[in-house]
Amino acid sequence: MISWDAIDTVLLDMDGTLLDLVYDNTLWSSALPERFSETHDWSLESAADHLFSHMDERKGQLEFYCLDYWAEFTGLDIVALHHELAALIRFRPNARAFLEHLVVLERRSVLVTNAHRDSLAVKNRHTNLTPML
């Protein structure tokens, strides 16, 4: 059991902790390669190979999380693609209740994320997450 008397601040990640990963996984693994292949007239397989290879090279670097970088690299409006899939954005089971419980306990909750500000804005628009933190 957690001794809540000893905790005054809770640091929380967003993607995979508070929000499930269906949205992000769909966006980056399916929707982006599909849109890239359509826009640049590549086969889906070639587009996916190209994008995933480049993503692997960028893992661990700030560029990997930067929507501006991916927009420039792909020639696509990545923020618009985020909005198109926004219906997939969901809290993980019990995450909202946990945040509400932290309010009742009068604990400070802080979001710690490497998400790009535009990604955070889309997710916040559809979950109203940030007012709970």
N, C-alpha and C positions, 0 to 999 in steps of 0.2 A: 504494500500500500504506500501511496505517496503521502508524506507528511506535509499537507498544504499550509500548516502553520509556519513552516520554515521557508516558504516560497512567496516572494512578492512580485516577481516578474516571470512571465512565461514567454519564451522565444519560439516562434512557430514559422515553419516553412509553408509555402502555399501549395505548390504542385506536388501531389502525391501524399501530402500530409493533411491539408485542409480540403483541397480540391482533388477529385479523382483524376487519373491520367488519360481517360478515354478521349477527352477533347484534344489534348496535346499530342497523344499518339496518333489519332486520326489525322490531325492537321499535318504533322511532319512526316508521317509514314505513308499516307495515302493521298490526301488532298493536294499537298504541294507537288509531289511527283506527277500526279494526274494533270494539274494545271500547267506545270512546266512543260510536259510533253505536248499538251494541246497548243499552248502559246508558241512554242518553238518548233513545232512539227517534228518532234522526236517520237520514237516508240516509247511506250511506257517503261519498258525494261531498260532502255538506254538512259532515259531521264532519271529513273530511280538509281541506277548504278552511278551516274554522274553526281547526283545530289548526295547520296549516301557516302560515296567515297570522299567527297569534299567535307561532309559533316564529320566523318571520322578524323580527317586532318585537323579540324578546328576544335574538337573536343578538348576541354580543359583550358580553352582560351576564351577571353571575353567576347570575341566575335561570335562564338557559338550561340550565345544568348541574345545577340543584337539583331532585332528585326530590321533595322536600317541596313545592316551588313547583308542580310539575306535578300532584301529587296533589291539591293544593288547587284548582288551576285546572280540572282535569278531573273531580274528584269520584271518582277511581279510586284503587285501591291500586296504585300504580306499582311498588312493591317486589315485590308478589306477581306482577305481570306479568313483572318481570325473572326471577323464579324459574321461572315457567311456560316461559320460552324458554331456560333455562340450557343445554339440550342443544346449543344452537347456538354456545356459547362455545368458541372454539378459538384456539390459538396460530397466528401466521402461520408459514409455512414457515421452518424453520431458527431460529426465535426461541428456542425452548427450548435447542437445541444451542448457540446463541450465548451464552445466559446461563450454561450449564454451562461453556463455554470461558472465560468471564470469571472464573469461580471457579478454574479451573485456573491461569489467569494471575495469580491473586490480586489482581484489580482490584475496587475497590469499585463496586457497581452501585446506583444510586439511582433510584427511581421518581418521576418528576415528572409529575403528572397533575392535571387539573381535574375529574376524575370525582368524583361524590358518594360519600361514605363507604359508603352502602348499595349502590351499584352496584359499587364496589370489592370489597365483602364478597361479593357474589354471584359476581363473576368469580373472586375468589381461592378461594372454596369449590370451584369447578369446575376450576380450573387449578393451584391451589397455587402461585401466582405469587410472593406476597410473601416466602416463605422463601428464594427465589433472589436476593432483592435486599437 
